[in-house]
Amino acid sequence: MTGSVQLSLEQSRPLHIDPVVRRLQGERCIHRIRTALGAEGWLVTGYREVRQLLEDPRLGRSHPDPENAARSGESAMLGNLLGNYETERADSKRMRGLLLPQMSPRRMRELRPRIEEITTELIDGILDGDLSASDTEPVRKADLQQALAFPLPVSVICELLGVPLSDRQRYLEWTYAAALQSDRVRSEQGLADLHTYGRELAAAKRRAPADDVISRLCAIEGVDDAEVATLSMTLLFAGEAAIMALGIGTVILLQNPDQAEALRQDPQLIPGAVEEILRSLDKGGDGIIRYARADVEVDGLTIRAGDLVLLDTGAANHDSTIFAEPDAFDIQRAANSHLAFGHGTYYCVGTALARIELQVAFEQIITRFPKLRLAVPAEELRLDREIVAGGLVELPVTW
């Protein structure tokens, strides 16, 4: 595409507002781009247009020629999990029909006490860590990304699915491999390992059912072990958004101490703070992958059937025509209708779980770490661009 803008996986500063994305957004709502892999496509940055296209039946996750489809990364998650072009809509309807009852707000509220226990256990481990001496007072340090932001969502999903404790470490390793953006071979192998294990676990649950999602899925007539494995992976990857939100959200709160203090004084503000964190954490520059199933006109430009479309929810969540002072962080922002969980047909099935996890985690972070601060300048923090929704590489903190 002549004149297309090159996107890069090197945009790794979590609090950085890419001036190129903001300039493009100010010019119009859709842009011709070239992905980090050199593939041609479209980037949609306007809130109204992103929201509308998320539920437009002329766009879908699958492609009629997946081997030759334009890609934004090498992760097998971005291909193998996107579905069959001919049956995508029926498959999606069936998947959501099976998973949504398992992930309903009521079920997630019932899970909240266990999420609180897991969070408490993880933070207890952090607080009991090594004590370093300084010239003036004892100092404690930790990598909050590896000690809390990563293990909490994954532990909760494993518990929800019914993955035994003895298997969780290799489950984490396979998950990481499957999400790799730059190594197609390792990503495909990780995905294959997850699916094989999912089928084995489903077979084990049929022999000895328990109170978990996989056991309940196995009890549904017509759902075989292979489908249970696929559904399990869908939930696993749906939970990864919380990893990024926990790490970057903590940084945002540390950069806004007055608002963190307001949360300590009034914990009822935490749900609103979580929504503002979700709106704020992605500054834009990439997006939810879609492929056009028919020609679509947006703002006078024609997306051709088969074209790659990146629906940039991060940029949309900073659209100044929708959000007043979009780059400001405001835990009491009114009418915060962000698109962090998508919209319409493919609205994230793990939304209720992610919200509860984040509410629980941030409540404990602000109350149990009243003197928490970054151990390095915020400008030195980096996103893990090696994996899909990887969150921060590390989050060094002290208190």
N, C-alpha and C positions, 0 to 999 in steps of 0.2 A: 504493500500500500504506500503510495507516494505521500510524503508528509506525515506519516504516522508517528506517534510518540512511543519511544522505547520504554517499557516498564522493566524494572530490575528487582531481583531478589535481594539486592544489597541494601535496600531501604530498611535498615534494621534498628533505627533509633526509636524507641517506643513513644517518647513524648515529642518527637519531631513532627512538625507540620510541613509536609512537602510543598514548597512553594509552586512547583510545577502543577501538582494536582489542584491547588487552590486557584492558580491562574486559569487552568483549563475549565474548572468549575464556574469561574466568573465569565468565561466566554460563551459557553453553551452547556447543555446537559449530556451530550454524547460525543465521543471522541474516537477517532481511528487510532489504534495502538498496535504495537508489536510486543509480545510477551518476552519474558527473560529467556525463553527458549527460541525466540525468533519467529514465533507463530503470529499470524495476523488475526486481528479481532477488533472488538469494540469495547470501550469502557464507558459505562453510564454512571454519571455522578450526581444527577439531580434527584432530590428526594421523591418528588411526585412520579417521575419516570421510573425510578428503581422500584418503588412500591407497586406501580401499575404493572410493570413487566414481571415482577415476582409471581403474579397470579395470572399472567397472560398465557392462555393455552397454546399460543403459537411459539412459545419457548419451552424447552424441556432440558432435562439433565443428560439425556442420551443423544447419540449421534448415529446416523445410519451406516457410517463407515468408521467405527471407533479407532481402528489402527492408523487411519490417516487424518483423524480429527485434530484440529489445532489444540494445543495444550499449553497450560500456563506453568506446569511443573511435571516432574517425573513420577510423583507418588502414584502407586497403583490405586490408592483411594480415590484419586481423581478420575479414574477410568473404570475399573472393575466394579465399583459400587454404584455407578451411575445408572445401570439398568439396561434392559433390552429396548431398542428403539421402537419395536412394533408393539410391545406390551407394557411400556413404561407407565402409562396412566392407570391401567388395571392393577399393575404390580404395586404402584404407590398407594392406591386405595386399599388394597389388601394389607400391605405392610402397616399402614396407619391404623387400619381397623383392628389389627392384632396388637399393636404396641401401645396405642393411646390409652386403652383401659389399664394397662400395666403401669403407665406413667401419669395417671390422672392426678390432679391437684390433691384429691383426698388421699390417695395412696402415698403421695410424697409427704403430706403433712404427717401421716402416720409414721413415716420413716425419720422424721425430724429428730426425735430423741436419740436415735442411733447415730445420725450425722453429728449431733452435738457431742456424743461420746467419742467418736472417732477424732473430731477436731480437738477435743480436750486432751486426748491421749497424745496426739501429735504435738500440741503446744507444750504439754508437760515434758515431753522429750526434749524440746528445744530449750525450755527453761532450766532443765537439769543438765544442760551441756557444759562443756569446759568453761572455766572461769579464767580470764586473762587478767594479768595485773598491769596497771598503768601507773603513771607517776602520782596520780591524785586519788584514784578510786578503782575498785574492781570493774572490769568491763566484760560483758558477754557479747559474743558475736555468733552469727549464724547465716547460712544461705537460705533465706526464707522460700526461695523458689523450690529448692530440692527438699527442704524439710517440711514444707506445708503446701505450697501452691500446686506442686505436681502430685504428691501422694494422696492428698485429700480427695480430689475428684475421682482419681483412678480407684482408690480404695472403696469409695462409696459405690461406684459402678460395679466393681467386682463383687461386693457384698450383695448388691441388688440382683445381679445375675446368678449368684451362687457359686462363684469361683472359689475353690478351696484355698485356704491360706498357703498351703504347700506349693500351689501352682502359680501364685500371683507374680512372683519375680519374673518367671519366663513369659508370663502373659504380658507384663509391662515391656519386656524386651521385644516381643513380637509386635506389640502396638507401636513402639517407637520405630521399628524397622519399616512397618507398613506405611507410616506417615512420612517417610523420607522423601524429600522433593528432588534431590539431585542424584539418586541412585535407584534406577528403575528395577534392577535385578534384585537388590536387597528388599526393596519395597514389595515387589511381587511375591518374594519368598516369605516375608513377614505376613502378608495377607493370607497366603496359602497355609502357613502354620496356624494362624488364628482360626481359619475355617476348619482345618483338620481337628484342632483341639475342641472347637465348638461342637462338632459332630460327636466326638468322643464324650464330651461332658453331657450332651443331650441324652446319649445312650445310657450314661450312668444315672442321670436323673430319672429316666423312665424306670430303672430298676429300683431306685431308692429316692423317691421324690421328697422335696423339702419345701419350705416356705420361701421361694425365690422365683424370679421371673422365668428362668429357663424351665423350671418344673411346671409352672403354670402354662407356659407355651406348649410344652410336651403333652399336656392334658387336653389340648384342643384337637378335636377330630380333624384329620386332613393335614396337619402340620407335621412334616417329617423332620428328621435330624438335620438335614442340609439346610432347610428353611430356618430352623431354630438357630443354627450357626450364623446365618446371614443376618437375622434379626438381632442377634446378640452383638455382632460387629457394628450394626447401625447404632445401637445404644451406646456402645463403647466410644465411638467417634463423636456421637452427639454430646457426650459429656466433656469432650476436650476443651470446649469454649471456656469452661470454668477455670481451666488451668491458666489461660492468658488473663482472664478477668481478675483472678486472685492476685497474681503477681503485679500486673500493671496497676490494678486498683489500689493496692497498698502503696505503690509509689505516688499515685495521684493524691491519696490522702496525706502522705507525708509532705507533699509539696503544697498542701492546703491545710496547715495545722489548725487554723481557726475553725474550719468546717469539721475536722476530725474531733476537735474539742466539743463542738456542738453535738456530735453524735454521742460522745461520752455523757454529756449532760442530759440528752434526750434520745434514748435508744429507739423510740418510735419513729425517728427520722431515718433509720437504717434502710427500710425497704426503698424509700425514695432515693437514698444515696446509691444503692445498688443499681437502680435504673440509670442514674446519671453516670455511674462508672461504665456501665454497659454502652451507653451512648458515646462516651468520651474515649474509650480505650483504643479504638481503631481510627486512625487519622485519615485513612484512605490511600488509594494507590493500587489496589487489587480488587477482588470481589468474588461474589458467588458465581460459580460457573454455570452458564446456560448455553444451549445451542438453539439456533432458530430452526423451527420445523417448517416455517413458511416465511415469505418476505414480510418484514415488519418495518413500517415507517415511524421514525422517532425524530421529532424536531426537524423535519424536512430532509432527513437522511434515510436511506434504505438499507436495512440489515437484510442480507440475502440468506435464503434457506441454507442451512449448514454452517453458517458463520458462528464463530465463538463470540459470546457476549459475557463480559464481566460486569455484574451488577454490584457496584461499589457502595455497599451499605455504610462503610466508614465515612466516605465523602458525603453520602446522603444524610447521615446523622449530624453533619456539620454544615448543612445547607442553611444559609442565613435567611432565606425566605420562609423557613419553617421554624428555626430555633433562634431566638434572640441571643446575640453574643454567643455564637456556637462554640467558639474556642475557649470560653470561660467555663469553669467547673462550678456547678451550683446544685447542692444536694436538695434544695427545695424548688427546683425547676418545675413549673406547672406544665401539665399536658405533655409529658415526655413520651411521645409516641415514636420511640426509636425503632430501628429495623435490625437491631443486633441479632435477633433470633429469626430473621426473615419475615415473610408475610405470605398469607394465602395458602395454596395447596401444599407447599413444602415447609410450612412453619415448623420449626424445630420441635420434635417430640419430647426432647429433654428439657424444655423450658422451665417447667414447674420445679424440677429437681435442681437445675442450675441456680434458680433464684433462691431456693432454700439453702443450698450449700453456701452461696455467697453471703446471704444474710447472717447465717450462723458464724461463718468464718470471720467476717468483718466485725461482728459484735464482740467476739473473743479477742481479736487482734487489738481493737482499740481499748478494751478494758484490761487485758492482761499484759499489754505492752505500753503503758502510759508514757514511757520515755523512749519509745522506738524512734530510730533515725537511720538514715542511709549511711553505710560505711564508706561509700564512694560517691563522687559527684554524680548526679542523675544523668548527666551527659555521657557518662561512661557505660551506662546500662545498654545492653543490646538484646534484640529479639533473636530467638533461634529460628532463622530462616531455613534451616535444613529440613524442618518437618512442618507439616500442615498444622496450623493453630498451636505452634510450639510454645508460645509464651516467652518469657525472658530466659536468656542463657543462665544467668544467676542473679540473685537479689541479695547482695551482702548488706546485712543490717547489724546494728549494735544498739544496746540499751543499758 
